[in-house]
Amino acid sequence: MTKILFITSRFPYPLTKGDRLRVYFQLKHLALNNEIHLVAINDTEVPGHDLEAVSRFCNSVQVYVLPLYKRVFQLLLSPFKKLPLQVAFFYNNAIRKKLEEFIATIQPDHIHCHLIRTTEYVRNVSGIRKSLDFMDAFGKGMEKRAQLERNFLKRMIFTYEKRQLYRYERLVFNYVNCSCIISKQDKNWIPGYRANEIITLPNGVDFEAFYPKKLEKKYDVVFMGNLDYPPNIVAVNFLLKEIIPLVKKTIPGIKVLIAGTGASKEMKRLGSANVNFVENFGHISQSIAISKIMVAPMIMHIGLPNKVIQAMAMKTPCIVSTLSNNSIGAENHKSIIEANTPNEFAEAIFDLLNNETKANSIAEEAYTFVKEHFSWGKQNEVFTEFILKKS
């Protein structure tokens, strides 16, 4: 058995964010035939039931708590250390020393870093093979935030962070032996000639949780996700301020569901008799099951939209931006519908709501496509081979 040290920038449970989802299923698969030691940098202590959900397939779990005040202090030091803000935010020198002691104690065969946020902890560790999961192209993501930001001060901060992230994404190849990322699109956004060394490793779908369910369709359109995540904030505003008003001209009574946690008071003010914000689903799959169409108008997007492949697995037709579908690779007008402008999204929504045959055809093709291309089993077999590769 290979002894693997797996380092994450937050505890991988509950499965409320894309990075947690990815880590959880990777850990679960690696644990089948390997010895797994998890180290998680977390902002708070982890509740016992969350700890148990992950501990059952790890040989050991170390949670190093890094409170907010220490994170802010590191942000102030980041310009002097030439670190991106988000790398500095997750870094602490005392934790690095504890981690190095832990490495000396367990003597792992392999160290895997999830996200560039964790790589700084082991950059000076030698004699052990190391891998990195970029997951997303964060430099490109920050560039897009800077382009869309109207506030001058924020735009300056985002521009600074973009430069720092691009610089770090080039340097990080010197700290690890191999790396992976979630999509070809994101791979193409990583700077430097060594980006061609990265392997593409998409997420999968938990088909035991996301499957076709016959529930009453209370809503015409659903958007779901973490509503404090900048790309989702932009998408919700785009949907409710620019797309839905156009749809209302032909479907005045259209019902829209915005599902997820973290919505700000400002965002919730966009709610109305026809637009509901709902947080308390037993499982987020219910929000898809009670809706006719998933609409994901992501105009500031990196990574792979889990919400879309999950909806496809539930035979719910999806209308998405071309940017989002680039990371999925579904055939436009066969297993997915692409749209980019408010008019294109509005027309696509009207078309699917008024053409049940077409909507059902898209849904069936989507289901077949996701089953073939986004199985956690298949993805994690590739991931395991990637981790265990010796050269």
C-alpha positions, 0 to 999 in steps of 0.5 A: 500500500502506498502511504499518501499525505493529502493536504487541503485548504478546508475540511472536505465535508459537508459537500457544499462546495466544488473543492470539497466534493472533488476531495471527498470522492478522491479520498474515498477512492484512494482509500480502497487500496492505499493508506491515507493521511488527511491534513486540512487547514480549516477556519474553525474546529470541525464538528464530530459528525463531519469528522466522522464522515471523512475519518472512516476512510482515512488512516489519520485526520489532522485539522489545523485551525487557522482563524481569521485574525491570523489569516488577515495578518498573513495578507498584510505580509503577502506583498513582502513574501511575493505570495498571491493573497489567496495563498497567503490567506491559507498559509501559517508558518507555525502550521507549516512547522507542525506539518513538517513534523507530521511528515517526518513522523509518518514518512509518506510515499507521496504528498498531494496538494489540493489547490495552489493554496496548500503548495506553499506548505511543502515547497521545501520538502524534498525526497518525497514525490509531490503532486498538485491539483490546480483544479481551476485556473485561478489567475484567469478567474481573477483576471475576469473579476478585474474586468467585470469589477466597477469599483476602482479600488477592488479592480486594482486589488483584483488586478494585483492579485491576477499578476501574483496568481499568474506568477505563482502558477508558473513557479509552482511547477518547480515545487511538485513532480506532477499536476492535474486540473479540472478541464482542458479550458482551464489547462489552456489558461495556466501560464507558461510552457510547462502547462502542457505537463498538466493532465485533465481530470474532470469531476464526476457525478454522484449518481446515487444522489443525482438521478431522475426523480418524479416530483411536481415541477413547481418552478420553470427555471432553477439556478443553484449553487453557493450564492456567496461565490463571485461567479454565481453572484454575477450569474444570479444578477445576470439571470434576474436583472437581464434575462428573466425580465425578457422572458416575462414579456411572453411568460408573465407568470414564469416561476424562478428558483434560486437555490443555495446558501450564502445569498446576501441581503442585496441579492435577496431583494431580487426575490419576488412573488415569482422569484424564490430564494430557498436554502433549506432543501433536504438535499440540493438535488430536490431543487433540480427535481422540482424545476423544469429547466436548469439555467446557468448563465455563467459569464465569469467562469473557471472550472467545471459547473457541477450544478450543470452535470448534476442537473443533466444526470437528473434528466433536466435540460440545461441552458448554459453559457458557451464558456461553461459548456467549454469545460463540459464538452456537450453537443450544443442543441443535442444534449445541452443548449448554449446561450450568451446574450440576454436575448439568447437565454430568454429565447432558449428558455421560452423554446424549452418551456413551450416545446416539451418534445425538444426539452425531453430530447435534450434531457435524455441526451444529457443523461446519456452524455453525463453517464458516459463522461462524468463517472466518479469511478472512471475519473478516480481510476485516472486520479489514482494512476496519476497519484501512484505514477513513479516518474 
